Amino acid sequence: MGHIYVIDDDASMRSSLSRMLINCGYTVNVFERPEDFIEQSIPVSPAAILLDMRMPTMTGTELQKRLNELGRNTPIIFISGESLPHEIVIAMKQGAIDFLFKPFNLDDLLKAIASAIEKDKEVFKVTTQSMTVTQRYESLTPREKQVCALLVDGLMNKDIAVCLGTTDATIKVHKSRVMEKMQADSLQDLVRFLALVKVSS
């Protein structure tokens, strides 16, 4: 199902949300203070954060900003008894998935959580794929990386041979190795994979 972090200074809200979510099949961690979440929580995926907007030590949007700075991109659903329009705007601009006002409807909450969990799965999948593709790219030799870049630029084997001062036959060998190491079945695959690679310029 997924994991839910509940961050709310209201003990009864933490308790009721936790009980309900566990009954729905989710695993749950509850935190009274945003600082406790930052210091104690362990990132898992797929997950979602149910975050109260008004807390004594830090607002929900302040915690959201802090998490963004820390690279913690678990999707956030805000829950709030009262919020000003500008707070909602800030929350959404900073990437919140949804904004629910207390008392909220259980179905609305479960729909928002399902959407957040799905988004987190997608982000995790892309991140994992990106890491895998990056590792494949790093296994290429310097010459293979040159050939790879020129292939992605749309050059033909004979043009690449001229660029690199070698023969067409040699480029064919390099191209074959590039495709094999990158696990690309086509040039389109290679272009798509290379877009995922964080190549330092």
N, C-alpha and C positions, 0 to 999 in steps of 0.2 A: 504493500500500500504506500508507505512513506512515513517520514518522521516529521513531527510538528514541534516547533519551539514556541511556547506561549510566554510572552513578556508583558506582564501587567502588574501594577502595584496593588490591585484589588484581590485579596485572598479568595473571596467567594467566587469571583470571575475565573481565577486560575483553576480553582477546584472544579467548578462546573464544566469548564471547557475541557479540562484534562479528562474527566470522567466520561464525558460525551464522546470525545475523539478516540479514546481507548476502546469504547464500546463499538465504534465504527471501524476498528481495525488498525488505527494508526498507533505508532509509538510516540510518546510525548515527553518532553522536558519542560518544566515550568521555571520561570525566573521572575523574582519580584522587582529587581533593579536592572536597568540596562547594563550597568557596570559589571554585574554578576555574569550576564550573558557573554560580554566581551571576554572576561577573564576565564570563565569556566566551560563554556560550550565547546563541543568538539564538532567540526564541520562534517556532515554526512550528506549523502545524496541517494535518492531524491528526498527533498525536504521543503518545508515552507515555514515562514515565521508569521505568527499572529502577534501583532505589535500594537499596544495601546498608544494613543497619541499623547495623552497628558499624564506624565509621571513626575514626581517631585524633583528628581535629580537631573533629568535629561528628557527632552521631548522625543517623541517617536521619530520625527524628521531629523533631529540631531543624531540619534543613534543610527538611522538609515544612512546619513552622510558619512558617519564614522565607519560603518561597515563597508560602504563603497570604497573608502580610502584604504581600508585593510584588504580589499580584494575579496571580501565575503559576499558573493552574489546570490545567496539563497533568496528566492522570491519572497516578497513581503506583502502581507495583507494587513492593512490598518484596521483596527477596531477602536471606535471612539464614542464616548458619550456626548461630546460636543467638540466641534472643530470649526475654526474660522476658514472661510473660503481660501485664503492665501495658503493655509497649512495644507489643504487638500491639493492645491495646485503644486506646491513644492514636493509633496509626497509622490505625486504622479510623475512629475518631471524627473525625480530622482529614481524612477523605475518601479514604483509600487504596482502590484498586480491589480489590487482592488481596494475599496474603501467602504467599510460597513459601519453603520451607526448602531450603537446599542440602544434598545434591545434589538438584535437582528434575528432574522428568520433562519432556522437551522438549515433549510434547503439552500438558501443563498450562501451561507457559510460553507457548506460542503461543496457546492459548485465552485466557489472561489478557490477552495483548497485543492480540488481536483485539477483546476486550471493551473494553479501555481506548481503543483507536483509535476504535471506534464511538462511545463516550461523548464523546470529544473532538470528533468530527464533529458530534454533536448540539449540544454547547455552542457550537461555532463558528457553526452554522446559526442557533441562537436569538439569539446575540449580533449577528450580521449582520442578521437580520430586525428585531431591536429597534432597531438603528441606523437602518435604512431607514425604519421606521415613525416613529421620532422625528423624522427629517428631514422626513417628510411632515407630521407634526403641527406642526412649527415653521413650515411654509409657510402655515398657516392665519392669517387675520387675528384680532385680539383678539375681535371679535364672533363670528367663525366658531368660535373656541375655546369661547366661552360656549355657543353653540348645540350644539356637539359634546358638551359636558359634560352639558347638559340632555337631549339625545337618549339618551345612555348611561344617564342616571338614569331613563329610561322615560317622559318627558313627551311628550305629543302636540304637534303643530305649534301648535294654538290655545293650549295651555297655555304653551308657550315664548313665544309672542307676548305673552301677558299678562305673563309674568315680565320680559320685556325691553322692554315698553312699545312694541311695534311691531305690525305687521299679520301676519295669517296668510300672506298672499302673500309678504311679505318673508322670513319664516322659511322658506318653501318654497324660495326662491332660495338662502338661506344653507345649508339642508340639502343641496340639490343640489350646491353647491360643496364642502361638507364631504365628502360621499360620494365626489365625483370626486377631490379632492385626496388623500384618505386611501386611495383605490383600494379602497373597501369596496363590495361588491355587496349587502350587507344590513346591517341593524342589528346582527345577531349578529357580523358581521365587524368592525364599528366597535367594539363592546364588547371583542372579543378583541384588536384592534389597540391600543386605548387602555390595556389592561392591560399591554402591553409597553412603553408609553411611560413613561419616568422623568420624570414631570411634577413639577417642584418646586412645593411647596404655598406 
